[in-house]
Amino acid sequence: MTLTHQAAARRRIGSAHPWRVPVLVAAVIAAGLAARSPITAVGPLGGRISSAYGLSPAAVGGLTTLTMVVFMLCSPFSTTLGKRFGIEVAVVIGFAAAALGAALRTLPAVGALYLGTVLVAAGLCLPNVLLPMVIRRDFPGSVGTMTAVYTTTMTVGGALGSWTALPITGAWGLHAGLVATGLVALLAAVTWTPFEREHHQPPATAQTTGRSWRTALGWQVSLFFGMQSLLFYSAVAWLVPILGAKGISTTDAATLLSLLTLIGLLPATVVPPLAARAHHQVRIAAFVGVLQIAGALGIVLLSGPALVAAVLLTGLGLGAGMPLGFAFFGLRTRDGHSAGQLAGMAQCVGYGVAALGPIIVGVAHEATGSWTVPSTFFVLVGVGSLVLGMLAGRRRLL
């Protein structure tokens, strides 16, 4: 079935299948819950993974880096797979692959741990790229609201992944902690199954693939998204030991990592609709950058309750920045296919940049024997977020 224009989409949703809207909203929520949790669960378990598999801290950080590399390599092909199999089928395949990868990580072998991580990342790459296309296509008048729904549930899922990893591991063992988040991905796959028969394709009039790569705007959006991913996944990989070096217990540090994600719920809910209604997003992006810089500086310089406040401030900055990055996919494009192409480019470039973060932090720590220099890296990322966000926030379309 080929989607020819947005008016046809609204007629199909409103009358032909009146059940479709609530079920599609539920499917978007399930996708958000499953989009991060298989990844965020790894950070709090880093020490246990290191002990169980005999891996160095850099090798454990490499699990997060590997995830980013897979995202980088697979993102440009996600829209191609969506075109080949149908967007909805590709989303189901992606979540099923992520669930299989999470199960593979339970095998007691280093190779299975890394191979399962690759499969989880490759699977999650499909919905991460294709969901902005679905939102832009099926909710053309509510891009900001539905982006907020998706990014808010993504925030909740990421927080639950990091928060529940240690309790589950303590009760049932490391492998249970690694596989538990795969159940959420399996649920998301089931939720998207009713849409498999639709086989939506990009319209015949869609812009050609690769246009985003040839524009300054495409690179500005992509690199801004990269700064958000770089800061988030570096924190997921290393914030727990950074806080531990300042006297916070592993359990409390893992809780703070969860709160860093969870406190982003408020900006994740508010920022996309505000961005969609604004004439431009320059001021919003500037505010995001300032929050991230202030929080990162606090992590470097402060201790005690003030350090906790700095972590939460960083969480607010990330909770605003990542949804703004996703909102740019729809706000800087003219149609669903263009949104998918920009999302594919942004996640390829962005996760390629993000892949460097855990390695840089790990190598800096091993070279200096301290967490001060690695923590300062977060400040530089905040500066990059400020500059790139203001550039991407100017009112233009691809």
C-alpha positions in Angstrom: 0.0 0.0 0.0 1.4 3.4 -1.1 0.8 6.6 0.9 0.2 9.4 -1.6 -0.4 12.4 0.5 -1.2 13.5 4.1 -5.0 14.1 3.5 -5.4 10.5 2.5 -3.6 9.5 5.7 -6.0 11.5 7.8 -9.1 10.0 6.0 -7.7 6.5 6.5 -7.1 7.1 10.2 -10.3 8.9 11.0 -12.9 6.8 9.2 -11.5 3.6 7.6 -10.0 2.3 10.8 -11.2 4.3 13.8 -9.3 2.0 16.1 -6.0 2.9 14.5 -5.2 6.1 16.3 -5.4 4.8 19.9 -3.5 1.6 19.0 -0.9 3.6 17.1 -0.4 5.9 20.1 0.0 2.8 22.3 2.5 1.4 19.9 4.5 4.6 19.9 4.5 4.5 23.7 5.7 0.9 23.7 8.4 1.8 21.2 9.6 4.6 23.5 9.8 2.4 26.5 11.9 -0.2 24.6 14.2 2.3 22.7 16.8 2.8 25.5 16.3 0.3 28.3 18.4 -2.5 26.8 21.3 0.0 26.6 21.0 1.9 29.8 20.9 -1.3 31.9 24.5 -2.0 31.0 26.1 1.1 32.7 25.1 0.2 36.4 26.2 -3.4 35.8 29.7 -2.4 34.5 31.5 -3.5 37.6 29.8 -6.9 37.7 30.3 -7.4 33.9 34.0 -6.6 34.4 34.3 -9.2 37.2 32.2 -11.9 35.5 34.0 -11.7 32.2 37.4 -10.5 33.2 37.1 -7.3 31.2 39.0 -4.0 31.8 37.0 -0.8 32.4 37.8 0.4 28.8 36.5 -3.0 27.5 33.3 -2.6 29.4 32.9 1.0 28.2 33.5 -0.5 24.7 30.0 -2.1 25.0 28.4 1.3 24.9 30.8 2.4 22.1 30.0 -0.7 20.1 26.3 0.2 20.4 27.0 3.6 19.0 29.1 2.2 16.2 26.3 -0.2 15.2 23.8 2.7 15.3 26.1 4.7 13.1 26.6 2.0 10.5 23.0 0.8 10.4 21.0 4.1 10.6 21.5 5.1 6.9 20.0 1.7 5.8 17.0 1.8 8.1 14.8 3.8 5.7 15.9 1.4 2.9 14.7 -1.5 4.9 11.5 0.4 5.7 11.0 0.9 2.0 11.8 -2.8 1.2 9.6 -4.4 3.8 7.2 -1.6 4.8 7.8 0.7 7.7 5.7 -1.2 10.2 7.2 -4.6 9.4 10.7 -3.1 9.7 9.8 -1.8 13.2 8.5 -5.2 14.3 11.7 -6.9 12.9 13.8 -4.3 14.8 12.3 -4.9 18.2 12.3 -8.7 17.7 16.0 -8.5 16.9 16.6 -6.5 20.0 14.8 -9.0 22.2 16.8 -11.8 20.6 20.1 -9.9 21.2 19.1 -9.4 24.9 18.6 -13.1 25.2 21.9 -13.9 23.6 23.7 -11.7 26.2 22.7 -14.3 28.8 25.2 -16.9 27.4 28.3 -17.1 29.6 30.8 -16.1 26.9 32.4 -12.8 26.0 31.7 -13.3 22.3 28.0 -13.8 23.1 28.0 -10.6 25.2 29.4 -8.5 22.4 27.4 -10.3 19.6 24.2 -9.8 21.6 25.0 -6.1 22.1 25.5 -5.8 18.3 22.1 -7.4 17.7 20.4 -5.2 20.3 21.8 -2.1 18.7 21.0 -3.1 15.1 17.4 -4.0 16.1 16.8 -0.7 18.0 18.2 1.3 15.1 15.2 0.5 12.9 12.5 2.1 15.2 14.8 4.9 16.2 15.0 6.0 12.6 11.5 5.1 11.4 9.4 6.4 14.3 10.0 10.1 13.4 8.8 9.2 9.9 5.6 7.6 11.3 5.0 10.6 13.6 5.5 13.1 10.7 3.3 11.0 8.4 0.4 10.1 10.6 0.3 13.1 13.0 1.1 16.0 10.7 -0.8 18.5 12.8 0.6 17.1 16.1 4.3 16.5 15.4 5.4 18.3 18.6 2.8 16.5 20.8 3.6 13.0 19.5 7.3 13.6 19.6 6.8 14.5 23.2 4.9 11.3 23.8 7.7 9.3 22.2 10.6 11.0 23.9 8.9 11.1 27.3 8.3 7.3 27.2 11.9 6.9 25.9 13.1 8.8 29.0 11.0 6.6 31.3 12.3 3.4 29.6 15.9 4.5 29.9 15.4 5.4 33.6 13.7 2.1 34.4 16.5 0.2 32.6 19.3 1.7 34.7 17.2 1.7 37.9 16.1 -1.9 37.8 19.3 -3.4 36.5 21.0 -3.8 39.9 18.0 -5.0 41.9 17.2 -7.6 39.2 20.8 -8.7 39.2 21.0 -8.9 42.9 17.9 -11.1 43.0 18.4 -13.4 40.1 22.0 -12.9 38.8 23.9 -10.8 36.2 22.4 -12.6 33.2 18.8 -11.9 34.4 19.7 -8.2 34.7 21.0 -8.2 31.1 18.1 -10.0 29.6 15.2 -8.4 31.4 15.1 -5.3 29.1 14.6 -7.6 26.2 11.1 -8.4 27.4 10.2 -4.7 26.9 11.5 -4.9 23.3 9.4 -8.1 22.8 6.3 -6.3 24.1 7.0 -3.5 21.6 7.3 -5.9 18.7 3.9 -7.4 19.7 2.3 -4.0 19.9 3.4 -3.1 16.4 2.2 -6.4 14.9 -1.3 -5.2 14.0 0.2 -2.7 11.6 2.3 -5.2 9.7 -0.2 -5.6 6.8 -0.1 -1.9 5.9 3.3 -1.9 4.2 3.5 1.9 4.0 6.1 3.2 1.5 7.4 6.8 1.0 5.4 8.8 -1.6 6.5 8.8 -5.2 7.1 12.6 -4.9 9.5 12.2 -1.9 12.8 14.0 -2.0 15.7 11.9 -3.2 17.8 10.0 -0.7 21.0 11.8 0.3 19.7 15.4 0.1 20.2 15.9 3.9 23.9 15.0 3.5 24.5 17.9 1.1 23.1 20.7 3.2 24.5 22.7 6.1 21.2 22.3 7.9 21.4 18.5 7.7 24.8 18.6 9.3 23.8 21.1 12.0 20.8 19.0 13.1 22.9 15.8 12.9 25.8 17.2 15.0 23.4 18.7 17.6 21.8 15.3 17.9 25.3 13.9 18.2 26.1 16.2 21.2 23.0 14.9 23.0 23.9 11.3 22.3 27.5 11.9 23.2 26.6 13.4 26.6 23.9 10.8 27.4 25.8 7.7 26.5 29.0 8.9 28.1 27.1 9.5 31.3 25.4 6.1 31.0 28.8 4.4 30.7 30.8 6.4 33.3 28.7 8.5 35.6 28.5 5.8 38.3 32.3 5.5 38.7 32.7 9.3 38.5 30.3 9.7 41.3 31.9 6.8 43.2 35.2 8.6 43.2 33.5 11.5 45.0 32.3 9.3 47.8 28.9 8.2 46.5 28.1 4.5 46.8 27.6 2.4 43.7 23.9 1.8 44.6 23.3 5.6 45.2 25.2 6.5 42.1 23.1 4.1 40.0 20.0 5.7 41.5 21.3 9.1 40.6 21.9 7.9 37.0 18.3 6.8 36.9 17.2 10.2 38.3 19.3 11.9 35.7 17.2 10.2 33.1 13.9 10.4 35.0 14.1 14.1 35.8 14.2 14.7 32.0 10.5 13.8 31.9 9.3 17.3 32.4 11.3 19.0 29.6 10.8 15.9 27.4 7.0 16.6 27.7 7.2 20.3 27.3 10.0 21.1 24.8 8.7 19.4 21.6 5.2 21.2 21.7 6.9 24.5 22.6 9.4 24.0 19.7 6.6 23.2 17.3 4.7 26.3 18.2 7.7 28.7 18.2 8.7 30.7 15.1 12.2 29.3 15.6 14.0 27.2 18.2 17.2 29.3 18.7 16.3 30.5 22.2 15.1 27.0 23.3 18.4 25.5 22.0 20.4 28.1 23.8 18.6 27.4 27.1 19.3 23.6 26.6 23.0 24.3 26.1 23.3 26.5 29.2 21.7 23.8 31.3 24.1 21.2 30.1 27.2 23.4 30.6 26.1 24.4 34.1 25.3 20.8 35.1 28.6 19.5 33.7 30.6 22.2 35.5 28.9 21.2 38.7 29.9 17.5 38.3 33.5 18.6 37.9 33.7 21.1 40.7 31.1 20.2 43.4 30.6 17.5 46.0 27.9 16.4 48.4 24.3 17.7 48.0 25.5 20.3 45.4 26.9 17.4 43.3 23.5 15.7 43.4 21.9 19.0 42.2 24.4 19.2 39.4 23.6 15.7 38.2 19.9 16.6 38.2 20.6 19.8 36.3 22.4 17.8 33.7 19.4 15.5 33.5 17.2 18.5 32.8 19.5 19.6 30.0 19.5 16.2 28.5 15.8 15.8 29.0 15.3 18.9 26.9 18.1 18.4 24.4 17.3 14.9 23.1 13.6 15.6 22.5 14.6 18.8 20.7 16.9 16.8 18.5 14.1 14.4 17.6 11.7 17.4 17.1 14.1 18.9 14.5 13.6 15.8 12.3 10.0 16.9 11.7 10.4 20.6 12.1 13.2 21.0 9.6 11.6 18.8 6.9 8.5 19.0 4.6 7.1 15.4 4.7 7.4 12.1 6.4 10.0 10.6 4.0 12.2 13.7 4.4 11.9 13.4 8.2 13.0 9.7 7.9 16.0 10.6 5.7 17.1 13.4 8.1 16.6 11.0 11.1 18.8 8.4 9.4 21.6 10.9 8.7 21.4 12.4 12.2 21.6 9.1 13.9 24.4 7.9 11.7 26.5 11.0 12.3 25.2 11.5 15.8 25.9 8.0 17.1 29.2 8.0 15.3 30.2 11.1 17.3 28.7 9.5 20.5 30.7 6.4 20.0 33.9 8.3 20.8 32.6 9.5 24.2 32.9 6.3 26.3 36.3 5.6 24.8 37.6 9.2 25.4 36.4 9.1 29.0 37.8 5.7 29.7 41.2 6.4 28.1 41.4 9.8 29.9 40.8 8.1 33.2 43.4 5.4 32.6 46.0 8.0 31.5 45.4 10.4 34.4 44.3 8.0 37.1 41.6 10.6 37.9 38.1 11.4 36.9 38.6 15.2 36.8 39.8 15.4 33.2 37.1 13.0 31.9 34.4 15.0 33.7 35.6 18.2 32.0 34.9 16.5 28.7 31.2 16.8 29.6 31.6 20.6 29.7 33.0 20.7 26.2 30.1 18.7 24.9 27.7 21.2 26.5 29.4 24.0 24.6 29.1 22.1 21.4 25.4 21.5 22.1 24.9 25.3 22.7 26.5 26.4 19.4 25.1 23.7 17.1 21.6 23.9 18.7 21.4 27.6 18.0 22.4 27.0 14.3 19.9 24.2 13.8 17.2 26.1 15.6 17.0 28.8 12.9 13.7 28.7 10.8 14.6 26.8 7.6 13.5 23.6 5.8 15.4 21.0 3.9 
